[in-house]
Amino acid sequence: MDRTIVHMDLDTFFVSVERLLDSSLKGKPVLIGGGSDRGVVASCSYEAREFGIHSAMPMRTARLLCPQAIVKRGDHEQYSYYSHLITDIIKEEVPVYEKTSIDEFYMDLSGMDRFFGCYKLAGELRQKIMRETHLPISFALSTNKTVAKVGTGEAKPNGQKEIPSGTEKNFLAPLSIKKIPMVGDKTYQTLRGMGVEKVRTIQEMQPELLEQVLGQQGIVLWKKANAIDNSPVEPYSERKSISTESTFDKDTIDIAYLKSMLISMTEKLTFQLRTEEKLTSCVTVKIRYSDFNTYTMQARIPYTTLDHVLIDKVKELFEKLYQKRMLIRLIGVRFSHLIQGSYQYNLFEDTTEQLQLYQAMDKMRRRYGKEAVQRAAGMGIVHRDFNPFNGLRT
């Protein structure tokens, strides 16, 4: 039996939220991101895209392409607020959904045709979201995630599309290979060097040829181009979390040492987030005193996976939580409300140099181990042979 998969994506989400807050931005080229020339474009309006601007472009380049563009730094809290609001609406209406980023969702409506028309149901959900949030949103319905996602791109701006069972390959065939979700700039240039421009060409190729050029990814690409994708919609749960805690062999009240320890623990957890391509929107710090009383404090934050953002929040929570002048037996950090997604960098505040630094640090950690690169502030615990996942050994 064919599945019924819906992909739903908010149109230029950050820009749309800014326009909701300031109607004077409507119809104008808008850039969201770092205000300095060293900043990066996090999002841009369709009017700005007409000048060749795209997300992750250096702000300096974007301003040269469109000097009249209005630059907004971005409002993390507002974006997270609307993301949670939309998630709550979808949760009420859909039995199985997957949240893949702050503004993107998959839904599995398989079998619901016997009760409702699935396309009609998805259309009514889209209308409800627009009615309750006043934000534009697009979707496409098909038999798998790849075709649905590509379909949403074709339905934009602010539209909806159905790709019926049996028509998937014909739908994909005339499109640019750039439309296939896994085709990035490097893969695109490789394929163009082979004379491949349209999806149809990949459909007609032998998969072994693509495997020779792209390795195992070539087989995956061939399957996606031929509308073969059996990947499931992974049920989304706000309860997903990662955490680490350590119990001391000897209770301590050394605040400088404890903060250094928290920094090291947070660094390793954020590296784990980025490795698994996940984001967190909730931070919890845990303290257990020598009398075994345990206290926790948590805070909701905009979705992120960046060390310095999460370290600052962990330190802030620790300072608020630690009020008793008593020896500490255990300390822990937890990140929860995780979502899967590729929005891994804080494009509102970070420069291209900072983004490249994070990528370089993660590359070294993957090659040489998690402790290959550490902040100096978190190295104060190294001489005490601390491993945040196995505890503290003095």
N, C-alpha and C positions, 0 to 999 in steps of 0.2 A: 504493500500500500504506500502511495506517495505521501510524503510528509507535507505539512503546510507550515512554512517558516516565514516570519515577518521580520524585516530589519527596519528599525525606526531610528532616525537621526535628526537632531535639532539643527536647523539651518543657521550657519554662522553664529553659533550659540552665544559666545561672549559678546559679539556685536549686537545681537538681538536683545540681550539683557541690558546692555548699555542704552539702547534705543528705547527700551521700556522705561528706563529711569530718566532719559532725556530725549524727548520727542524731536528736538531740533536736529538730531543726528540722522534722522530718516532721510534716505535718498542721497546721502553724502558719502564720499569715500572715508572710511573709518579704519584706523589701525589700532589694534590692541597689543600692548607690549611695553617693553622698557622704553622710557622716554629719551634716554641718551642715544647718541649715534652708535654706541657699542652694544645697545640692546638688541633684542630679537623680536620679530613679529609673532605674537601668539595666535592671532586671528585677524582677519580682515574682511571687510564687507565686499559684496559682489561688485559694487562700484569701484572699489580699489583693485579688485582682481582684473578689471578691464585694462589696467595699466601694467599688468604682468606681475603683480605682487602676489605672494603666497606665504603661508605660514612657515615659520622657521627661517625666513629671510632676514638678514641683518637690517635693522631699522634704518641705518644710514642709506642703504641701497633703496629701500622702499620709499624713503622721503625724496630721493633723487628722481625716482620714477613718477612720483605723484606728490609734488610739493604742496598742493592744496589739501592733502589728506589731514583729517583730524586725528590726533594721536591721544589715546586714553591709556592710562597705566593699567587699568583693569581692577576689578573689585572681587577678590577671592571669595569673600563671604557671600556676596550676592549670587555668584555663580554656583557655589555649593548649595545655597538655599534653594535655588530653582531646580538644581539637579535632584536634590532629595524630594522636593515637592512632586516632580514628574515621576520619580521612582515610586512614590506612594500611590499615585494615581494608577500606574501600570500594575502594581501589586494587587490592587483592589479588583482589577478587571481581567487579569490574565493568569491562568494556572501555572505556567512555566515560562520564566523569562530570565535572560542573562544580561547583566549590565557590563558592557565591555569598556566603557570609558565614562567620563562625566556627562556626556551628551549622546550616548549611543546604546541601543538595546536590540537584542534578538528575542523573539517570542516564538514558542512552538504551539501552534493552534491545531495540530494534527487531531483528527477525529471530531472536531467541533462543528464540522459542516452538518452533522446530523441534527444539531440543535440550532445553529445559526449559519448564515453565510459568512465564511471566514473573512473574505475581503470586506464585506459590509461591517463586520465586527471591528476589524482593524481601522476602517474609516471612521467609525463612531468613536473609537478610542482616540484617534488623532484629533477629531473635533472636540472631544472633551478636554484634552490637554491644551489645545489652543484657547478654548473658552475659559478655562480656569487659570491659565498662566499668561495668556496673551502673547505667547511665543510661537513663531512659525516652526513647523516640524513636517518632515517628509517620511514616507515609508514605501517599501515594495514588498510584495508577497510572492513567494515562489516555493519550490520544493526543497531548496537547500540554502545554507547560509551565504555561500559565495554569490550565487545568482541574485539572492535577495539584496545583498549589500550593493552589488553593482547596479541593480535596479533602482535602489534609493538614489544613487548618484544621478541616474537618468531622470528621476522624478523631480529632482530639485530644480528651482527653488519652490518650497512650500507646496509640494504636490504628492501624488500617490500613484502607484503603478502595480499592475498584476502581470506576472509572467506565467501563463498557464503551463501545466504539466505537458511535456512533449515539445514545447517551443523554446526551451532553455538554450540549446546550442545555436539555434537561429537568432535568438536575441543577442547572444554574446558575439557572434561571428563578425559583424561589421564594425565592432567597437575597437578603439585603440588598445594595444596591449597594456597601456598605462592604467586601464580601468580594472585590471585584475588586481585584487587587493595586495598580493605579495610582491608585485613588481615595483621595486624602488628605482632610484636613479641609476645605480650601477647595473642592475639586471636589465633595465630598459636600454642602456647604451650597448650592452652586450648583444641583446636581441636585435637592435637596430643595425649593429655591425654585421649581423647575419642576414640582413634584408627583411627582417620580420617587423611589421608595423601593425597589422590587424590581428585580432584574436583568431580569425578564420585560418590564417597561415599556421598557427600553432595547432589548431584542430586537425589540419591535414598532414602534420609532421609525424614522423615515427617518434614515440616517446624515448627510445634509446638514444636518438640524436641529441635531444635536450638533456638527457642524463649525462652524455659525454661532455657537454659544455657547462652545465650548471650543477652536476652531481645529483644527489637525491632530490634536491629542490626542483630539478628539471622535471622529474616525474610528477611531483606535486603540482607544478605549474601546468603540465599537460592535462592532468585530471581536472583542475579548476577551469581551464579553457574549454574543456569538453563537458562542463557542467556536472562533474562528478565530485561530490562532496558529501560524505556521510557523517561529518562531525556533528555531534549533538549540541543542543542548546543546554549549556551548563546552568542548572538552577542557581540563581543568585541568592546569597544569604548575607545579611549584615553581620552575622555572628562570626564570620571567618576572621581569624586573627593569627598573628605570630607574636611570640614573646620569648623573653629570656629572664632568668632571675638567678641569683647566687646567694648562698648562705655562707657566712663567714665562719671560719674555724674559731676566730676570736672576735667578739663583738667590738665595734669601733664607733668613734664619734668624730673621726677626722673628716671634716666637711670637704676640704680640698681634695682629699683622696676619693671620697664618695662621688663628687662631681666628675672627677677624672674617669672614674669607673663608669658612670652613666654615659659619658661621651663615647667611650669605647664600645659599650653595649649597643648604643644607638647606631653608631657607625656600622656595626656588623649587621644589625637588623635592616638598616636602609639598603645595604648592599644586597641582602637577601630579597628585599622588595624588588629592586631593580632587576636582579637576576631572574626572578619569577614574573617580571613585567606586571607588577601589582602596585597599587596606590593605596594609601591609608587616609582616612579622614577622622580618625579618633586615636588619641594618645592617652595611655594610662601609666602612671608611676605607682609603684607599690613599695611600702616600707613595713618591715616587721621589727619591732623593738625587742630588747633583751627580755622583757616580761611576756613575750609572745603575742602581744596585741598587734594586730595588723591593720594598716590603713592604706587606702588607695585614693587617688584623685585622677579624674580624666577630663579631657577637653576635646570638643569637636573642632576640627580645623578644615580648611579647604584641602581637597585631594592633593597629595604630594608624595614624593619619594626622595626628597632631597635631604642630605645630611644636615646642613646648617639650619634649615627650617625646623626640622624635627628635634635637633639638639637644643635649640633655643626653647622650644616648647617643653621638652623634658626637664630642662634646668628650671624653667619657670614653675612647673608643677611641683618639682622637688622642694623648691624654696617655699611654696605655699603650704605644702604638706608637712614639712619637717618643722614642727613647732615645739616638740618636747625635747628637752635637753637630756636625752637618755641614749644609752648605747644602742646601736643598730645591729640587728642580727642578720637581716636579709634585705636585699634591694632588688627591684625588678622593673622591667619596661615592657609594655605591650602595645602593639599597633593593631587596631581592629577596624571594622567596617571597610574591609578591603574590596577593591574591585580590580578586575583584569583590564589592562589597557596600555596603550602606548604613549599616553600623555605623561611622560616621565620627568620632564624638566619644567622648572618654573620660568616660563618664557616672559612673564610679566616683569621680573626683577633681574634675572641673570643675564650676563653678557655672553657673547659667543665664546669668549675665552673660558668662562666658568663652565659652560656646557661641555666644552672640549676637555676641560680638566676632569670633570666627573667621568666622562667616557674613558679617558686615559687611566684614571685611578682604578676603575672597574676592570679594565683590560688587564692591568697588572695583578689585581687580586685574583682574577680567574686563572691567571697563568702561574702565579707564585704563592697563592694562598690568601686567605681573608685578612691576615695581619701584615701583608706585604706593604701596604700604605696605610698610615694612621695619622690623625691629627696630633700635633705635639701635646695639646691639652689632654688627650686621651692616653698618652704614653706614660703618664706618671704611675700607672699600675703595672707596667711591664716588668719592672724589677721584682715585683711580688708574684710573678708567674701566674697571672690571672688569665683564665679562659672563661668568657661570659656564658658559655654553654655547658661547662663542666664544673663551674664553681671556682672558689678562690682557695689557693693553696699557699700558705705563708711559709 
